[in-house]
Amino acid sequence: DGGLLATLAEMCIAGNRGAIIFAPLETAPIPYFFSEEAGMVFEFPREREASRRVATVLHEFHMSDLIIGSTDSGHEPRLTVITNSGKRIFDHSVGELRVWWEETSSRLETEQMNPKMARSEHDSFARQKIPAYRLSFPPRESEIPARIPRPKVAIVREEGTNGEREMAAACFMAGLEPWDIAMSDILDGRITTFDDFRGLIFPGGFSFADAFASAKGWAGPILFNPRVKKMFDVFYTRSDTFSLGVCNGCQLMAQIGWVPWKDMMEHSQPQFIHNTSRRFESRWVAVKINPSPSILLRDMENSILGIHIAHGEGRLMFPNPKIAERIREQNLAPLVYVDADGNATENYPENPNGSPEGWTALCTPDGRHLAMMPHPERCFLPWQWPWWPPNWKNLEVSPWLRMFQNAADWCRKN
């Protein structure tokens, strides 16, 4: 749709790269660039062998070919069309093209979400950059001792949880022994103690379809069933245990008062509430790992990494501003959303939920308990990243695997 020029524009937008295109001398530019006759555009390396191979395949199917230009990987990508006489008949930045391309969607979104956020995202299209990912540690494959039992971790799920399988896979790959435990197992008495487990992990999803607000229905049986509450309290207070809550599990840890401190007064407990955009957000964003006591993020400080998010209620809210001050003083907000330059941000869509100062995780002062909104278990393998920096091409594992390796290492040493 839109012809050759629209195709080229969309290729440039998708790759955030420019192109220099030459208009044929004998053809009028309007019919040539806007005809919607069937055709294909290939991008291939400059080497002659690559060009020959493409041409050979096309000729086998009786298709003609024409080299129309070259990719431009300049700092400010542009799509430029030049005639044989050297006249530029089209010359616009890829940012400008992206703004035009998204215009209709943006107008629709102003009717479907917070209009201010829709305009903020539309404005961001002109300034999109390659993310400033940074590694402060060398990702490594798991070193799992052969004769030492794997530390057991319980992956606790509720009706509506949907992230337990990815979580189990990440744990197993890191050297942990994941056990699948449903809340019904606990409530019906099939599981009466967590004594055999070193970790409790609460995965993401939509417990009870978020009908009672995110994780509130999940939290109820833990808070108001004395036997179950004692199970969780005993586990929490043991010095040889850790816990991790992701997305819905993060919201649960706030609801049951596990982060940033145990059993805070209800009117002071931080909560995760509806996104500022007033809609569900599913995105690939960038976060920076701040120095903190968290044992799961040990040695990962100052890294900037891409990660998946998927939530409708992820905005961190502090009923008591003094709690935010204490969190800041004690470095208990280990993850923050950052912009393309690596700076903590409250701007949408880099910060998808509007959390203050970009905060998107909380941990306890002893570092054993971590609640985070983003999904590390959905990007612990390289192929799960939609974009991978070229200078990371030799990495065999994803940086996020280190979180789960840290958990396994800590369990073996403590």
Secondary structure, DSSP 8 states (H G I E B T S, - for coil): --HHHHHHHHHHHHHT-EEEEE--TTS-HHHHHH--SS-------SSHHHHHHHHHHHHHTT------EEEE--SS-EEEEE-TTS-EEEEEEHHHHHHHHHHHHHHHHHHHS-HHHHHHHHHHGGG------B-SS--------SSS---EEEEEE-TTB--HHHHHHHHHHHT-EEEEEEHHHHHTTS----TT-SEEEE--B-GGGGTTSTTHHHHHHHHH-HHHHHHHHHHHH-TT-EEEEETHHHHHHHHTT-SSSTT--TTT--EEE--TTSS-EEEEEEEEE---S-STTTT-TT-EEEEEEEES--EEE-SSHHHHHHHHHTT---EEEB-TTS-B---TTTSSS--GGGB-EEE-TTS-EEEESSBGGGSSSGGG-S---GGGTT-SS-TTHHHHHHHHHHHHH-
